Amino acid sequence: MIKLQNDKINITISEHGAEVIEGKKADGSHFIWMGDEASWSDHSPILFPICGKLLDDEYFFNGEKYNLPFHGFAKRSDFEVLEASEETALFSLKYNDETLKMYPFKFDFRVRYTLKDNTVEVTFETINLDDKPLYFSAGAHEGYYLEDGIENYYVEFDEPQTLHSCKITGKHINENTEPIIENSKHLDFKADKYWPYDIILRDINFSAVTLYNSKGEKMIRAEFKGFPNLLFWSCPQPQSRFVCIEPWCGLPDFIGDNKNFEEKRSIVKVDAQKSYTLTHSYTVY
């Protein structure tokens, strides 16, 4: 375990999945979901090299069939710690014989956490070590702790938005959408509106949201410039005590997609010996 801390916040990161498994303010209160086998046992998993689910858990590349699990293999893998100090740590997951069976690319996927005052900055760097283009998706999945239950919290956008969520059949997206908000900055989590709190926003034109409690007090501000998609998710039970705010550079397969990996929606192409960097952050109040 690696612990980063300053006088405002501290986080504990597991080498397994390079996942933040605990986040606390200086007063000891939690801001990252603690995990619960009865609802959701994760905390803030990292998604790579896919986000969501493939049709039949399979895809094709150069005529060969491969299989990948839900959200990819990074969350199930042990990362190497390349550096660690009081306020920053760098983790690395490199290709190996097992990953090549699932994902035929030579890569070095790096995750850096940095504390800046009351902000956690998270950078994903995908380095292509191969002599051919590499294709990937990556996503964040932070679960934020909601002490009073999800229905007593809401998010606000910096500017009014008109938003439609992708519809889901099983674990896959279909081509239909449903309205979420119209010309509003306010999105609440009332069960009679969105259940089970699975909102998928494609091709977004905003780069931040702020989470508030029912008293109008700021809890979390998430910023995600450069990510094309944003999801809100929680477990389907009344008074769930967490919400995930998930910037993704990727999407689950759509029903009817052709399963060709390089044609996957929101996929990122990285040329040989090049890299691609994405950074998001969350500020704790």
C-alpha positions as CSV (number, residue, x, y, z in Angstrom):
1,M,0.0,0.0,0.0
2,I,1.1,3.5,-0.8
3,K,-0.2,6.5,1.3
4,L,-0.1,10.1,0.1
5,Q,-0.9,12.9,2.5
6,N,-0.8,16.6,3.2
7,D,-2.4,18.8,5.7
8,K,-5.8,18.7,3.9
9,I,-6.3,15.1,2.6
10,N,-4.8,11.7,2.4
11,I,-5.3,8.7,0.1
12,T,-4.2,5.1,0.3
13,I,-3.5,3.3,-3.0
14,S,-3.3,-0.4,-3.5
15,E,-0.7,-1.8,-6.0
16,H,-3.5,-4.2,-7.1
17,G,-5.3,-2.2,-9.8
18,A,-3.4,1.0,-8.7
19,E,-6.8,1.8,-7.0
20,V,-7.4,4.4,-4.3
21,I,-9.0,2.2,-1.6
22,E,-9.3,5.0,1.0
23,G,-9.6,8.7,1.0
24,K,-9.9,10.9,4.0
25,K,-10.0,14.5,5.0
26,A,-7.8,15.9,7.8
27,D,-10.7,15.5,10.2
28,G,-10.8,11.8,9.5
29,S,-14.0,11.8,7.4
30,H,-14.2,9.7,4.3
31,F,-14.6,11.0,0.8
32,I,-13.9,7.8,-1.2
33,W,-16.4,4.9,-0.8
34,M,-15.1,2.4,1.7
35,G,-16.5,-0.7,-0.2
36,D,-19.3,-3.0,0.9
37,E,-19.8,-6.6,-0.3
38,A,-23.6,-6.1,0.0
39,S,-23.6,-3.2,-2.6
40,W,-20.3,-2.5,-4.3
41,S,-17.0,-3.8,-3.0
42,D,-14.7,-1.6,-5.2
43,H,-13.7,2.0,-4.4
44,S,-12.2,3.7,-7.4
45,P,-11.2,1.1,-10.0
46,I,-9.2,2.1,-13.1
47,L,-10.6,0.8,-16.5
48,F,-8.1,-0.3,-19.2
49,P,-7.9,-1.2,-22.0
50,I,-11.7,-1.2,-22.4
51,C,-14.5,0.6,-20.5
52,G,-17.7,-1.4,-19.9
53,K,-18.5,-4.7,-21.6
54,L,-17.8,-6.2,-25.0
55,L,-20.5,-8.0,-27.0
56,D,-20.0,-11.7,-25.9
57,D,-16.8,-10.5,-24.1
58,E,-14.9,-10.7,-27.4
59,Y,-13.5,-8.6,-30.1
60,F,-11.5,-9.0,-33.4
61,F,-8.2,-7.5,-34.4
62,N,-6.4,-8.4,-37.6
63,G,-8.8,-11.3,-38.1
64,E,-8.0,-12.9,-34.7
65,K,-10.5,-13.2,-31.9
66,Y,-9.7,-12.1,-28.4
67,N,-11.5,-12.0,-25.1
68,L,-11.5,-9.3,-22.5
69,P,-13.4,-9.1,-19.2
70,F,-15.8,-6.3,-18.1
71,H,-13.9,-3.1,-17.7
72,G,-10.6,-4.7,-18.9
73,F,-7.8,-6.3,-16.9
74,A,-6.0,-3.3,-15.2
75,K,-8.4,-3.4,-12.2
76,R,-7.5,-7.1,-11.8
77,S,-3.7,-6.6,-12.2
78,D,-0.8,-5.8,-9.9
79,F,1.0,-2.6,-10.8
80,E,4.7,-1.8,-10.2
81,V,5.4,1.3,-8.0
82,L,8.0,3.3,-10.0
83,E,8.2,6.2,-7.5
84,A,6.5,7.3,-4.3
85,S,6.9,10.3,-2.1
86,E,4.7,12.1,0.4
87,E,2.4,13.7,-2.2
88,T,2.9,11.8,-5.5
89,A,3.2,8.2,-6.7
90,L,3.6,6.6,-10.1
91,F,2.4,3.1,-10.9
92,S,3.1,1.0,-14.0
93,L,1.4,-2.0,-15.7
94,K,3.4,-3.4,-18.6
95,Y,2.4,-6.0,-21.1
96,N,3.3,-9.6,-20.4
97,D,2.5,-13.1,-21.7
98,E,-0.9,-13.1,-20.1
99,T,-2.0,-9.7,-21.4
100,L,-0.9,-10.5,-24.9
101,K,-3.3,-13.4,-24.9
102,M,-6.2,-11.0,-24.3
103,Y,-4.8,-7.8,-25.8
104,P,-2.2,-8.1,-28.6
105,F,-0.3,-4.9,-27.9
106,K,3.0,-4.1,-26.2
107,F,2.2,-1.3,-23.8
108,D,3.2,0.5,-20.6
109,F,0.1,1.9,-18.8
110,R,1.1,4.4,-16.1
111,V,-1.0,6.0,-13.4
112,R,0.2,8.9,-11.4
113,Y,-1.5,10.3,-8.4
114,T,-0.6,13.8,-7.1
115,L,-2.0,15.7,-4.1
116,K,-2.3,19.4,-4.7
117,D,-3.8,21.1,-1.6
118,N,-7.3,19.6,-1.3
119,T,-7.2,18.1,-4.9
120,V,-6.3,14.6,-6.1
121,E,-4.9,14.7,-9.7
122,V,-4.9,11.5,-11.6
123,T,-2.9,11.0,-14.9
124,F,-3.2,8.1,-17.2
125,E,-0.3,7.6,-19.7
126,T,-0.6,4.9,-22.3
127,I,2.8,4.3,-23.9
128,N,2.9,2.2,-27.1
129,L,6.1,0.0,-26.9
130,D,5.0,-1.8,-30.1
131,D,6.0,-1.3,-33.7
132,K,2.4,-1.0,-34.8
133,P,-0.5,1.3,-33.7
134,L,-2.1,0.5,-30.4
135,Y,-5.8,0.9,-29.6
136,F,-7.2,1.4,-26.2
137,S,-9.9,2.9,-23.9
138,A,-9.4,4.1,-20.4
139,G,-11.7,5.4,-17.7
140,A,-11.9,6.5,-14.1
141,H,-14.5,5.1,-11.7
142,E,-14.2,7.0,-8.4
143,G,-16.9,6.2,-5.9
144,Y,-17.6,9.1,-3.6
145,Y,-19.0,8.5,-0.1
146,L,-22.4,9.9,0.6
147,E,-23.0,9.7,4.3
148,D,-26.7,10.7,4.1
149,G,-27.7,8.5,1.2
150,I,-27.7,9.3,-2.5
151,E,-31.1,10.9,-2.7
152,N,-29.8,13.8,-0.5
153,Y,-27.2,14.8,-3.0
154,Y,-27.1,16.4,-6.4
155,V,-24.6,17.6,-9.0
156,E,-24.4,20.9,-10.8
157,F,-22.8,21.9,-14.1
158,D,-21.0,25.1,-14.6
159,E,-23.4,26.1,-17.4
160,P,-27.0,25.0,-18.2
161,Q,-27.1,21.7,-20.1
162,T,-29.6,19.7,-22.2
163,L,-28.6,16.1,-21.8
164,H,-29.7,12.7,-23.0
165,S,-28.5,9.4,-21.6
166,C,-27.8,6.4,-23.7
167,K,-30.2,3.6,-23.0
168,I,-28.9,0.2,-21.9
169,T,-30.2,-3.3,-22.7
170,G,-28.5,-5.7,-20.3
171,K,-24.9,-4.4,-20.1
172,H,-24.8,-3.0,-23.6
173,I,-25.9,0.3,-25.1
174,N,-28.6,0.6,-27.8
175,E,-29.0,3.5,-30.2
176,N,-31.8,5.1,-28.2
177,T,-31.5,7.9,-25.7
178,E,-33.7,9.3,-22.9
179,P,-33.8,12.9,-21.7
180,I,-32.1,13.7,-18.4
181,I,-32.2,17.5,-18.1
182,E,-33.2,20.3,-20.4
183,N,-31.5,23.7,-20.2
184,S,-30.6,23.2,-16.5
185,K,-27.5,23.2,-14.4
186,H,-29.0,20.8,-11.8
187,L,-29.1,17.0,-11.8
188,D,-30.4,15.3,-8.7
189,F,-30.4,11.6,-7.8
190,K,-34.1,11.0,-6.9
191,A,-35.1,7.4,-7.3
192,D,-38.3,8.3,-9.2
193,K,-36.2,10.0,-11.9
194,Y,-33.2,7.8,-12.6
195,W,-33.1,4.2,-11.4
196,P,-30.8,2.4,-11.0
197,Y,-28.6,5.5,-11.3
198,D,-27.0,4.5,-14.6
199,I,-26.5,7.6,-16.7
200,I,-24.2,7.5,-19.8
201,L,-23.5,10.8,-21.5
202,R,-21.7,10.7,-24.8
203,D,-19.7,13.4,-26.6
204,I,-20.0,15.9,-23.8
205,N,-19.3,19.6,-24.2
206,F,-18.4,20.3,-20.5
207,S,-15.4,19.3,-18.4
208,A,-16.5,19.6,-14.8
209,V,-19.3,18.9,-12.3
210,T,-19.7,19.7,-8.7
211,L,-21.4,17.4,-6.1
212,Y,-23.4,19.0,-3.4
213,N,-25.3,17.8,-0.3
214,S,-28.9,18.7,0.5
215,K,-27.7,21.8,2.4
216,G,-26.1,23.2,-0.7
217,E,-22.6,22.5,0.6
218,K,-19.9,21.6,-1.9
219,M,-18.6,18.0,-1.4
220,I,-16.6,17.2,-4.5
221,R,-15.6,18.9,-7.8
222,A,-14.6,16.6,-10.6
223,E,-12.7,18.0,-13.6
224,F,-12.1,15.9,-16.7
225,K,-11.0,18.0,-19.7
226,G,-10.2,15.8,-22.7
227,F,-12.6,12.9,-21.8
228,P,-15.4,12.6,-24.3
229,N,-17.9,10.7,-22.1
230,L,-19.2,10.9,-18.5
231,L,-21.1,8.4,-16.5
232,F,-23.0,8.5,-13.2
233,W,-23.6,5.2,-11.5
234,S,-24.6,3.8,-8.1
235,C,-25.9,0.4,-6.9
236,P,-29.6,-0.2,-7.4
237,Q,-30.9,0.0,-3.9
238,P,-32.6,2.7,-1.9
239,Q,-30.4,5.1,0.0
240,S,-27.2,3.9,-1.6
241,R,-24.3,5.7,0.1
242,F,-22.0,6.4,-2.9
243,V,-22.1,7.8,-6.4
244,C,-19.5,7.2,-9.1
245,I,-18.6,10.1,-11.3
246,E,-16.8,8.5,-14.2
247,P,-14.9,10.2,-17.0
248,W,-14.3,7.7,-19.8
249,C,-12.3,7.7,-23.0
250,G,-14.3,4.7,-24.2
251,L,-17.8,3.2,-24.2
252,P,-19.3,-0.3,-23.9
253,D,-20.2,-2.0,-27.1
254,F,-23.5,-1.1,-28.7
255,I,-25.9,-3.8,-29.7
256,G,-25.2,-4.6,-33.3
257,D,-21.5,-3.4,-33.3
258,N,-19.2,-5.4,-35.6
259,K,-16.7,-6.2,-32.8
260,N,-13.7,-4.9,-34.7
261,F,-11.5,-3.4,-32.1
262,E,-10.0,-0.5,-34.2
263,E,-13.6,0.5,-35.0
264,K,-14.9,0.5,-31.5
265,R,-16.6,3.7,-30.4
266,S,-14.4,6.3,-28.6
267,I,-11.4,4.1,-29.1
268,V,-8.0,5.9,-29.0
269,K,-5.3,5.1,-31.5
270,V,-1.6,5.6,-30.4
271,D,1.0,5.3,-33.1
272,A,4.1,3.1,-32.7
273,Q,6.5,4.3,-30.0
274,K,4.2,7.2,-29.1
275,S,2.1,7.9,-25.9
276,Y,-1.3,9.3,-25.0
277,T,-2.0,11.2,-21.7
278,L,-5.3,11.9,-20.0
279,T,-5.7,13.8,-16.7
280,H,-8.6,14.2,-14.4
281,S,-8.9,15.4,-10.8
282,Y,-11.2,15.7,-7.9
283,T,-11.2,18.4,-5.3
284,V,-12.5,17.7,-1.8
285,Y,-14.4,20.2,0.3
